[in-house]
Amino acid sequence: MTTTRFVIGLLLLILVVLGLSWLLPDSRPGNTRPRTDLPWQAEAPTPDRLRVFDLELPTATLQEGITRFGQLEAVSLFGTQDGQYALEAYFGNVSLGPLKARVIARLDAPQDELEQLAKNALTMKYAANGDRRFVLDQDTIKAQLSRPIRALSYIPGYAGLDAAFFRERFGAPEYVKHIDENTEYWLYPKRGISLLLNAKGKEVLEYQPPASFSVPDGAEKAE
């Protein structure tokens, strides 16, 4: 009797395992889709387009960004002292595979429309440099979801990655701009990528179509 119960129990266990196997993803190499949304997987098929994080700039909308990155943390309008405005959207705790980061999307909008948003803002705060930050109401923020994304910033949630890590993934930069003994920019104009390396802080990667990329003053051709 004991042997019979053991055999029956074993058969039931096998059936359960076989049943669960239908629910698990197929992990065979030939059936695994490679990732296409990692920070170094940026492609510029034409000077006016850049595909990164499975989004195509500058046509992907803020709504598409939400679908890709998750919950929207905030949308802020900034005004400089010379009367220029910029609209930015923030995503916190973005996870792409094992990588976690903060993402900032700079939205494309005519200056006259941004000026009108500033006039209708809930509040305004001054920064130390004299620039202004405008707080928008929720209805106004929802109305920005169709705005196209013209540029993205990716700030890793980890610090201390050395230059070799990025060189291996991005290759050698075309230009380099030294900021101080701990900080320098690596610039890839033809790919629409710039990388801020900071030996004592977090790195920042910026993406925009190559046609919109401008090499900053003081940058030198990399050796």
Buried (B, 14 or more C-beta within 10 A) or exposed (E): EEEEEEEEEEEEEEEEEEEEEEEEEEEEEEEEEEEEBBBBBBEBEEBEBBBBBBBBBBBBBBBBBBEBBBEBBEBBBBBEEEEEBBBBBBBBEBEBEEBEBBBBBBBBBEEEEBBEBBEEBEEEEEEEEEBBBBBBEEEBBEEBBEBBBBBBBBBBEEEEBEBEEBEEEBEEBBBBBEEEEEBBBBBBBEBBBBBBBBBEEBBBBBBBBBEBBEBEEEBEEEE
